[in-house]
Each structure stands twice: as structure tokens, then as C-alpha cells.
Amino acid sequence: MRYFIELSYNGKSYHGWQIQPHDISVQEVIENGLSTILGSKIAIMGAGRTDTGVHAIQMFAHFDSDLIFKEKELVFKLNSFLPVDIAIHSIFKVKPEVHARFEALSRTYVYKVNIKKNAFTTDTSYYVKKVLDIDKMNEGAEVLFQYKDFQCFSKSNTDVKTYNCEIMKARWRYKDDELHFEIQANRFLRNMVRAIVGTMINIGIGKTEVADLHSIIKSKNRSEAGFSVPAHALYLTKIEYPEDIKL
């Protein structure tokens, strides 16, 4: 049987989602927990690969097992076993061909920028001292819809077949003393969201003009785009799948 796991995690203590040779990852911790509880080696496949320090409000992964267990009981046992910064929300059966990564229709990220110094949000948002023009930043966000190739926002030396992504949503909005950038796409390149946000911040402080964004994207050159903002303020918030994946 193939099972999906819905979970969330605080990425502060982890070197990203994917298993690393010498560093602790979210995937490794969950695999160890599942394998211990079920008494059999369990490998999981995530819907994506968040980088070191990035958080997930909603993440999915799948695993295969012929063992008999009750899903709700496994959720309880796994939550009891795992550290407090990883939470399992549900485990459910899916069709055997459904893949957590390849079957996903879209992924949504939110980046949190603090515009007022706050001693209690230093670990959850990125504090920007300069005044930001949100209208210009949203003008820049609108430019993204005109393009598919986002190599300029991709980490260098990334092993991918294509840099094309279909962006479905990109918008800045106020939330209390923070600016939240929400972006939804069918797929994301490594470091893509953080590079986009850094470029948008440059637009917001007047360092880069909105019109310059066209030449930046067309250049396909990472050095032409803005700086990469810190990972600790980035959240994977939603992953969408076809409605008929459940068994």
C-alpha cells in the first residue's frame, strides 16, 4: 500500500528536508521514526526539498508498506516519537501510482518581511530597516506573470532539465507590522523564492527599477538578480493535488 503523510515542521534545527551525508534533515528524522515504530525499514519521498532553515506549514510525503496498522494510531505514535518541531497531521492511503512530488499541481510559499523592529520575531521573519514601497514591489510581482524561464533566480550549478515555471500567484500584502510575499507555482527552482524576494526588496527601496526586472529575467544570469534573503523567514504553506488521489 502507498500512504501519504501530511506534516509541518520548524526548519530552524534542520539542514533542509532531504537526507544529507553528515547533517540532520527532516526526512531522516521521520524515516527513523517510522522505521522504529513499524519495525521495518521505511523510506519516504517528499513533495519538495526545502533548504536549510526553511519551514513548512504544509508538507506531504509518501511511503510504501505492506504492514497492517491503523492510520490514526500511527499518527499518535509518530508524534510521540518525533521532536517537538515536527508535527504529523494525518496519514492516509492513496492510489499506488500517486507520487508526492510529481503528482503535486502547485506549491505555495510565503516570505515574511518585518518592517518594524520586533524582538520576538527575529527567528520568524526578516527585518528590513529601510522603507519599502509595496506598490512598486507589487508592480514587480506582476512582471513575473509575463515569463516562464526563471534561471536568473536559480541557484548556480543546479542540475535541472528546465528552468521553466508557471507562476499562478505573486503578491505582497500587509499583515500587522509585516509584509508577506505569497507566491504559487507548479514548481520552484533552488533558491528561487529567496532570490525573487531579494530582487523585490531592491525594487522596494529604489535600488532597482520595476522596468529593470525584464532585462534581469531575460539575462538568465543569477548575478543580475537581487540578493538572496535569509531562509528563516520562508514558509512552504500549501501543496495542491488532484482530488482523486485517495484510495
N, C-alpha and C positions, 0 to 999 in steps of 0.2 A: 504494500500500500504506500501511496505517496501522501505526505502530510505537509500542510503549511503551518508555519509558526508566525503569529503576529506579535511583535515586541517593540519595546522602546529602550533607549539607553542614553546615559550621560557619557559622552565620549572623552571626558577630561583625562581619565586614567588609562586610556587605551590608544594603541598605535593603529587606529583605524579599525575597520570591520574585518578585513581579510587577514588570514593567518600569516604571521611573519616568522622568519627563522629564529630570531633572537629577542623579539619583543612581544608583549602580551596584546592580544586582539580580542574583539568581541566574539568573533566566530569561534576562536579557540576555547574561550570560556564556556560558551553554550554547548559546543560539541563535547567537551569534557563532562559537563553536567548531564547531558542526555545519555552519554555512554555509560556513566556511572550508575544512573538511575535504572536504565533499561538492561544493564549487564551485557551490552553488546556494542561494538564499535559503530558509532553513528557519525556520518559526515553530513554537513548541511551546506546548502548553496543559497547565498543571499541575493536579494533583488538588486543590490548595487554594492559599491565599495566606497564607503565614506572614508575620508582621510583622517589622519591623526588629529584627535581633539574635536572632531565634528560630532554633533549629536543627532539622534533620530527620535522623533516623536512617534513616527510610524515606520516600521521596517518589517519586511517579510522575508522568510527563508523557507526552503523546503528540505525534507529529508525522506528517505525510504526505509521502511521497516516491515517485516513480516510478524513482528511480535504483537501479542494481543494486550491492549491496555485501554483504559478509559481516558479520553482526551482531557476532561476537566481535572481528573486526579493527577495526570501528568503535569498539567499547568501548575497545580498547587505544589507538587513535589519539586518541580524545577525552580519555581520561585523561592522555595525554602532553601534550595541548594545554592542558587546563584547569589552573587554580591548585590548590595542594595542599588547599585547604579545600572542594573539590567533588570527589566521587568517583562515577563511573558504575559500577554493579554489573552491569547487563545491559541488552540491547536485544532486543526480540522482537516478532514480528508478532502483531497482534490483528485481530479482525473489523473491517471498515471502519466499522461504526456505533458501535463502542465509544469512549466519551468518558472521558478520565482523571478528569474532575471529576464528571460526572453519573452515571457508572456505579458510583462507589465506594459500597459498602454501609455502611462505617463508617470512622472515623478515631480514632486513639488518641493522646493526649498524655500526657506525664509532666512534672511540675514538681518540681524538686529544691530542697529547703529544707535548708540546713546548720544543725545545732543545736549544733555545736562549731566554734569558730573554727579555720580551716584556711587557711594562707597559699597553698596550692596549688590551692584550689577556688574562689577568688574569681571566676573567669571562667566557672565551670560550674554554680554553684549559688548560691542566695540565702541569705545568713547572717542568721538571726534570733537576736537576743541573749536575748530573753525565753523563759521556759519555756513549752512548748506542750503542751496536753492533747490527745493524739492520739485518745483515746476520744471526747471531745466533738466533735472535728473529724470523726471518722467518723460520729457521730450526725448531724452537719450534712450530711455527704455522702449519708446515707440519705434525707434530706428531698428531695433533688434528684429522686429517682425518682418523686415524687408530682406532678411538674409537667411541662408541655411548653413553656410560654411563658417564655422567659428574657430578656426585654427588659431587665430590671434589670441584667443583666450585660453588655449590649451597649454598644459604643462609641456615643456620641450621634451623631445625624445620619447613621446608616448607611442606605444605600439598599438595603433588602431588602423582599421582599413579605411575609415572615412571620418571626416571632421564635421559632417552634416548633422544638424539637429533641428528639429521642428519645435520652435518656441510657441507655446499656446497662451502663456500669460507672463507679463513682466510689468510690475507696478510698484511704486513707492507709496507708502501711506504713513500717516502719523498714528502712533499709539502711545498715549501719555507723553512721556519725555523721550520717546524713542522713534526712530524712523525704521520701518520694516520694509525690506525689499522682498517681494514674493515673485518667484519665477517657476513656471511649469513648462516642461518639455518632454518629448518622447524619450530622450536620452541626454546625458551630460558628459562632457569631456572632463578629464582630470584637471582640477583646479579652476574649472570654467566659471562657476558661480563667484568664487572669491576674486577672480580677475575682472569679471564684469562689474562687481560691486566697487572694486578699487578704481576702475575707469569712471564709473558713475560719480564717485566721490570727487574725483578730479574735475568732473563737469560741474558738480555742485559748488565747489569752491572757486570756480572760474579759471582753473589751471588749463582745462581742456574745453573747447567749444563743442556744442552738440554736432555741428556740421563736420567736425573732425572725425567723428565716430565712423563715418562712411569710409574714409581712407584707412582708418585703423583696421576695420574689419576686412577690407579688400586687400590689405597688405599681407594677411595671413602670417604676420610676424608677431610673436609674443612680446618682443621688446617695444613694439609700437603702442601696445595697450598699457593700461594703468597698473599700479602695484597690486599685489595680492594681499587682501585683508586677512587678519588673523582667523584661524579656524574655529576658535572657541565660541564665536557668535553665529555660527552657521548650523541650521537645523533642517534635516530631512523631515518634512511634515506629513507627506501623503504619497501613497503609491496606488495607482488605479489599475484594476484588472478587468477582463471581461466578466460579465455577471454569471456566466455558466461554468466557471472553473470548478466549483464544488461538486463533489461526488454525491 
